[in-house]
């Protein structure tokens, strides 16, 4: 086996990068080259090799690595830092950005973009609740009607959907049925003016019950104050609720049952019953928005790798420590290949597994620390801290003695 050179105590990232660009057959300085052209990264690449080598025992002990392995670990640590940072930012901003037209296909990059929270998606979600209540939304409501038949109480709206719309009854969702009794005001007020009817009643709405005597639709009336009219209307409504047939319906699986049983109207025809409905398939279609440049999931959020030169000292310190943990792992794997080396009269046991175990512990601790730090600086945590500070400030001010001014 050839005698492969190991770390000699110095490195020159820029010189190696120039040599690699002139001769691409050389091993690349880093695995992906994300930060090779960043001046700060080039400067710190040589410093990180010295830092990691000395932490691993050099020059007292050999470090069986080459400079390109230090640099690759440095690149990976920087990328992991960016991934954790942008994953945190995505959690903060995704609800504001979902569905927007800012994605990789349009060349967007949110690495240096401030996203102001907005309510657009919350409003969009609220619209759907409004649609269910019939007060908004983006779903079209249609009107339909069925012919009522005397003495027939049950009507199959699934059959109506097949005959009238040519769709399955499962695609039909009834939203509202217009089946109400005659309003008291219509029975109380006459055609000629306002007042109490003096005579008879009427046949009623579609033959469903009559109108009590004395509150008819006639032009005989007695003028009275408005407050008395309101009280009289309320009396009519109460009488209807207690004494007359209740106008109601029951709808189960698009099987409509109406109460009371239809009779005959004034013209001998019970008339029509109107309702509003939506088409289930159309509801799903209206809720879909497609486009090649839309943010539809977390993976399409337009974040690129971080710009190393913009990472502050706090972030770089974390990157240095994570690089050391990665270098420990790499060195441990190298030493594990020959866990024992024979020497005259004894054997030397290498600490490869110990380095791997230390690396695992260090990486987990660093990731946990970084995530905790990001969580502490989240929008929610900052607002909670500001509120706590405000309470504490008011409490402190309340301890200040208040003097009494004497004029």
Residue, then its C-alpha position, 0 to 999 in steps of 0.5 A: x500500500x502506498x504511503x499516503x501523506x497526512x496532515x502536515x500542520x498547514x494548508x492553503x485553500x486558495x492555492x489548492x482551489x487555483x490548482x484544482x480549477x487549472x487541473x480538474x482531475x485533482x480531488x476537489x477541495x470540497x464535496x459540493x463547492x457551495x462556498x469555494x468562492x466566498x472570501x471569508x470561507x476561503x480564509x476560515x478554511x485554513x484556520x479551521x484545519x489548524x483548530x481541528x488538528x490541534x484539538x485532536x492532538x496535533x503535533x503531539x499525535x498524528x492526525x491521519x487526515x488530509x486538508x481536503x477532509x477538513x474542508x469538506x467537514x467545514x462545508x458540511x457544517x456550514x450547510x447544516x447550519x443553514x438548513x437548521x436556520x432556514x427550517x426554522x424560518x420556514x416554520x415561522x413564515x410558511x403560513x404567510x407564503x403558501x400558495x405564493x408565486x415565489x419559487x425556484x422556477x421564478x428565480x426567487x431566493x428568500x435567503x436574504x428576504x424579510x417576510x412580513x406576516x400576513x393574513x392572506x391564507x388565514x382569510x382563505x381558510x376562513x372563507x371555507x368556513x363561510x362557505x359552509x355557513x352560506x355567507x362567503x367562500x369560493x364555491x358556487x351555490x345553485x338553485x333548484x326546485x321540485x314540484x310538490x304533490x298533494x298528500x306526498x310528504x317524501x321526495x328523493x333529491x338523489x333521483x332529482x339530481x339524476x333526472x335534472x342534472x345528470x349527476x349522481x346523488x352523491x355529488x349533490x350537497x343540499x345547503x338550504x331548503x326554502x320551506x317556511x311558514x307564512x310570516x306573521x306580518x303578511x297575515x297581519x297587514x292587509x293589501x290596503x294599508x296597515x292594521x288589524x284585519x276585521x274578517x276571515x282568513x285565507x287558504x294558506x301557503x300551498x294549502x298548508x293550514x289557514x290564517x286565523x280569523x281577524x288577521x286576514x288579507x283584506x282591506x278592512x283595517x284599524x289604524x293603530x300605533x306602530x308599537x301595538x302593531x309589533x305586539x300584534x305580530x308577535x301574538x300572531x307568531x306565538x299563536x302559529x307556534x302553539x296552535x297551527x301546523x309547524x312548517x319544517x322539514x327533515x333531510x337525511x341522505x338527500x331524502x327530503x320529508x316536509x311537514x305538514x303533508x302538502x295540501x292544495x293551494x288556492x289554485x289547486x296546485x301545491x306549487x314548488x319547493x325551492x332549495x340551494x345546493x352545491x356539487x361536491x366535485x366542484x367544491x374540490x375543484x374550486x379548492x385546487x390551485x395549480x402552477x409550476x411556480x407556486x409554493x405548495x409544500x415546504x420543499x418548494x420554499x425558495x431558500x438557497x445555501x447560506x452566504x457564509x460571509x454574512x454569518x455572524x460570530x455566533x453562527x461561525x462559532x457553532x460551525x467551527x464546533x460542528x466541523x470539529x465533531x465531523x472531523x472526529x467522526x471521519x478520523x474515527x472511521x479511518x482509525x477503525x480500519x486498523x483498530x490495532x497496530x502491531x509493534x515489536x513486543x506489543x500492540x497499539x490500540x487506536x481510539x477510533x470508536x471513542x472518536x465516533x462516540x464523541x462525535x455522535x454526542x457532540x453533534x446531537x448536543x450542538x443541534x439541540x442547542x442551535x434549535x433551542x436558540x432559534x426557538x427562543x428567538x421565534x416571533x412567538x417567544x419574542x412577543x411573550x418575552x416582551x409581554x413579560x418585560x412589560x408586566x415586570x416594568x409596570x410592577x417595578x414602577x409601581x414601587x416608586x413612591x408617589x408624592x402628594x403635591x401641595x399647592 
